[in-house]
Amino acid sequence: MASVGPSTASAQPALPSGPAVFKTIPYAFILPEIVCGTWVWILVAATSVSLPLLQGWVMYVSLTSCLISLLLLLSYLLGFHRNSENWKVLDSLYHGATAILYMSAAVLQANATINSELGPNSPLYYHLNSAASFFAFLTAFLYILHAFSIYYQ
């Protein structure tokens, strides 16, 4: 008769720390979120920001999300979570809320792209705004993937 060891079905997976963060889904999405969000900010800042109300929100969301995600990445790399389940809840809430904010910013950036098509420097600003819209939607998609993949671990 085979001996039965302790049950591993009830054991929760450990939260990654150190370099394992880059190899574990959904935490591996944090670095691409930061990179794509930085591109959104850079591309919008490179335009004339002719619609400050729309593009100001895009810049605020991208810069704030980038900084908070960077702090979250550093906390995972340095192991501040100490394998607490509360970090999963915090991570899920943050990425879910940021996904909603980024989707609103992406839609506003797409509107700014449409409005920049007829401006004085239309070819250059239109292409920059188009690229910013692409990266904004891509970043929103990454935040959505991160938020939902926590539930499927």
N, C-alpha and C positions, 0 to 999 in steps of 0.2 A: 504494500500500500504506500502510495507516495505521500510525503508529508506536505501539509499545506502551510505555506508561509504567510506572512502578513499581507493583507489585502492592499493592492496598489491602486485599486479603482477609486478609493476615496481620497487618495493623496492628490493635492492640488499641485499643478505645475509651478515650479519656482519661477519667480520673476528674474529676468536676466540682469546681469550686472557685468561691467567691464566690456571687453570686446564682443562678448556673446550677444550684446544688444543688436549688433549689426547682422546677426545670423538668425534672429528669432522674429517671426511674424507675430504680431503687427508692429513690433518695436523697430524693425528694420525700415519702416516707412518714415520714421522721424527725420532722418537725414535728407531723403528726397523732398520731404515737405519743406524743410528749411531752404534747400537749394532752389526749388521752384518758386517758393515765396519770395526769396531774395531777388530772383529774376523779375518777378512782378513789380516789386518796388523799384528796381533799377530802370526797367523799361518805362514805367509811368513817370519816373523822375526825369527821364531823358526827353520827354515831350515837353511842350509848353504849358501843360496842365491848364488847358483853356477852359475846362469845366471844373473849377475847384471844389464844388460841392460833391460832385460825383467821384472825381479822381482823388480827392482828399480822403474820402472814406476808404477807397481802395488802398491808398498808401498807408492809412492808419491800420487797417486790418492786416495787411501784409507785413508791416514792420512789427506790430505788436505780436502777431502770431509767430513770426520768426524768432523774436526774442524769447517768448515764453516756451516755444518748442526747443530752443537751444538750452534754456535752463532745465527743461524736463530731460533732454538728452544727457546733459551733464550729470543730473541727479541719478539717472540710470547707470551711466558709466562709472560713477563714483560709489554706487551702491547705497545711496541714501534711503532707499525704500525699505531696506532690511526685510525683504520678502513679505511685506504686509499686504493683505488683501485690499486695504483701503487705497493703495496706489492704483490698483486696477480700476476701481470706481472713479478715482480722480482722473486717471488717464482717459477713461471712456467719456466722462462728462466733458472734459476739456476738448477732446477731439470731436465730439458730437456738436458742441456749441460752436467750435471754430469752423466746422464744416458748414453749418448754417450761415455764419457770418461770411465765410469765403464765397459761398454760392451767391449771396447778395452782392458782394463786391465784384464777382465775376460778371454778373448781369449788368451792374452799373458800368463796368469797364467796357463791356460789349456795346452799351449805349453810347459811351464816350467815343468808341471806335467809329460807330456809325456817324456820329456828329462831326468827327474830325475829317471825314472824307472830303468835305467841301471847304476846308480851311485854307489859309494862305500857303502854308507849307504842307499841303495835303499828302503828297506821296510819302514823304519821310515820316510825318507824325501818324499817318494812317498805318504804315507798316509797323511802327513801334507800338501803337495801340493794339493792332491786331496780334502781335506777338505777346503783349501783356495780357490780352484777353485769353489767348491760348493757355498761357502759363497759369492764369487765375483759375480757369476751369480745371486744368490738370491738378493744381494744388488742392482745389476743393474736392476733386475725386480722390486724391490721396488721403485727405482727412476723413472722408466718408469711409473709405476702405479700412483705415485704421480704427475708426470708431466701431464699425460693425464686426471686424475680425476679432475683437476682444471677446465678443459673445460666443464665438465659435471655437474657442481654445479648449 
